[in-house]
């Protein structure tokens, strides 16, 4: 399906607990996947608000999850998903996790236009939300765009911080050596914070070597951050299959140009 991935060495920068699916897919198509997390996910120091909202979740019309991390955090606090609540996900990956956690497909909505806040706001069911109660499950930091736009439409919005992103530990000595010696063909960033953290985590020599690689990203906004910090972004599409397809296209075209 993705023959050009065979033999490629790709660095995956997702948090360790979320990287395995993409790494397995890369390995399935013959690539060598190296894990170098650019973000670590931690629980918030205070879960009081999260627990209170989860206890009253059935009182909301819509629950928005900005990422798979938000889904994981909420489902550590609830049992059965309330039948009256629509679960909104920005992309296919988050929607898949919602389904795996037990939310019926009929209650999961994801955008068609784009896998981001703008795509969510374009959904027909969010055009007339006067008086509707909406909860947004997100990290401790993030854009307030969703909240602001929904409030302008008359929705009653509450956002809940259910996890925080932190800079991970430095890579091990053995991994640093491999990064310096191995053939490397590409790196995958699925969050802007990982790009920023690499600037703090890695030494100048390693960083320069990685910045010479194509940096595959699922969204133009992440690509803009990468370009700003002198990476070489290649925008694919949202979701693991789109990332794989984008990498395959890039390496196929590269081979034809040789």
N, C-alpha and C positions, 0 to 999 in steps of 0.2 A: 504493500500500500504506500509506503514511504521509503523507497529503495535508496534514495540519496543519503539517508541518515546512517546507513551502514558504515561502520568504521570511524564515524565522527565522535569526538570527545567533547561533551557538552557539560558545562557547569550549571547546576540548578541551585537557585538561591532562596527557595521557599523555606519557611520554618520546617524543621526536621520532621515533625509529625504530619505535615501536609505535602511533603515532597515525594513520598514513596510512589504514588500513583503515576505521576509524570515520569519519574525515573524508570519505573517498570515498563512504561510504554516506550521510552527511548531504547531501553535494553532489548525489548521485543523486536525492534526494527534494526538491531545490530549496532546501536550506538553505545558508547561507554559514558555513563552518567556519573559525574562527580558532585557530591553534595557539599555546598559551601553556603550555609544559611546566612542571609543578610538581615534577618529579623528573628527575634525570639518573641513568643507570645506568652504573656503572663496574665493571671487573674487580677482584677482590680483590687486595690487594698481594702475597699469597702464594698461589699456586695448587697448592702441593705436595699438600695433602690432597685437593683436588678431583681432581687427576690420579691419585693413588694409588687412590682409590675407583673412578674410572672404569676403571682397568686391571683391577680385580677385581669389576666390576659383576655379572658372571655368578654370583658367590657369594651374591648377595642374592635373597630371595624377592620383595620389593616395593621399588619405587623411587617415592617421592612427590615431585612437583614442585609447589611452592607457587604458581608463576606461570610465565608464558611466558618471563620473564627467566631462570628456572632452566633451562628447556628449552634455550634458546639457549646458555647457558654450558656445559651438559653436552655438547651435540652439537658443540661446538667441540673437544671432547677425545676423542670416541669415533667409531667408524666405524659398524658394524652393531649394531643393538640385539640384546642376547642373548635367545634364544628362551625361556629359563627364567624371565625376570623380568617381573612384571606392573608396568605403568606407571600410577600413580594420579594423577589431576588433579582439582583442586577444582571446576573449571568447564568449560564448553564451549569457551571460548577456548583454554585451556591444552591441552585434549584435542585440539583441532584442530591446534595447532602440533606436538604429538607425532606425530600422523598424518602431517602434512606432512614431518616430519623422517625418516619411515620406520618408525615403530613400527606394527606390524600392528594393525588395529582390535580384533582378538580379545584383544590384550594391553593395551588401554587401558581403564581403569575410571574412571568418574566418578560422583559421588553423585547420587541422585535427590532426597533430602530437602532439601538446601540446598547451595549452592556455597561451602563453607567447610570448616574443619577439623572442625566438628561433623558435617557431611554425610559427610565421608570416614570418620570414626570409626563412623558408623552403617552402613557397607557390610557386608553379610553376610560377605564374605571376611576382614574384620578383626575378627570377633568371637572367633575362636579362633586366636590367633597365638603361643601358648606356644612359645618356642624359634625362632620365625621371625626371619630377619634382614631388617631394614628400613633403608633409607637415605632420608633426607629432604633434598632439595636445596632450599636457601632462600637468602635474603639474609643479610647479616652480622648484622642485627637482625631480630627477629620474636618472635612468641609461642612459648613452649615447650610449649604445651598438647598438641600432637600427640605430641611425644616422651614427655611425662609419662604421658599416657593409654595409649599403646601399651606402655610399660614396665610399667605396672600390670597389663596383660593378659599379661605375660610375654614380650613381644617383645624382641629384641636390637636396639636402635635406635642409629643413628649419624646425626647431622645435619651437613651439609656446607655451609659458606658459599661460594657460587659467584658472588656478585655483591654489590655494595653500592649503596645509594641515597644520593645526595648532592643538596644544593640546587643547582639549575641556575643558569646565568648570568642576570643581570637581563635583562628584555626590552629589545629595541632601542628607540631613541628613536622610530622610525616606528611601532612597535607600541604603545608607550605613548601616542602621540598618537591612534592609532586607537581604543584602549580608552577614551580620554577623550572622543572625538567621535562614534564610530559608534553606531548603534542596536544594542543588545545585548539578547538575549532569554533566554539561559540559559548555564549553564556545566556541564561534566561533570567530576566527580571519580571516578576509579576506584581511588584509594588515599588513605588517611588522611594519609600523609606529605606529599602534594601540598597538602592543606589547611593543614597546619602550616607548610610552606615558604612559602606565599603570605603568611603573616603576617610573614615576614622579608624577602621579596623586594620587595613592593609598597609604594608610598607610601600614606599614609592615605586620600587622596582617591580613588585608584584602587581601593583595597581596599573602601572604603565603597560605591562604585558597583557593584562586582561582588557584594557581599554583598546588594544589593537584588534580585539575579536569583534565579530558581529554580536550585538546585544539584542536578543529577541524579546520583544515586549508585546503584550496583548492589547495595549490601548495607546492612542496618540499622546495622551497626557503624560504617561510614563515615558514615552519616547522623547517628549519635550524636556523632561527632567534629565534624562540620560544625555541628550545632546548638549544641554546647558553645562554638564560636568565633563564634556569631552569624550563621552562614549560614542559608539557607532550604532545607533538604534536601527532595528529592522522591525517595523510594526507588522504584526501578523493579524490576529483576531482573537476574540475572547474565547476562553476554554482550551483545554488541553489538545483537543483534536485540531483546532485552528492553529495553535502553536506548532504542533508537529507538522501540519501541512505547510505553514510558512517557512519553517526550517528546511523542509524537504525542497520546496521551491527555490529557496536561496542557494542551497548546495547544488541542486540540479543546474541552475543557471551558471553557477560558478564553474562547474565542471565543463559546461559547453563553451565557456569563454577561454578555457586553457588551450 
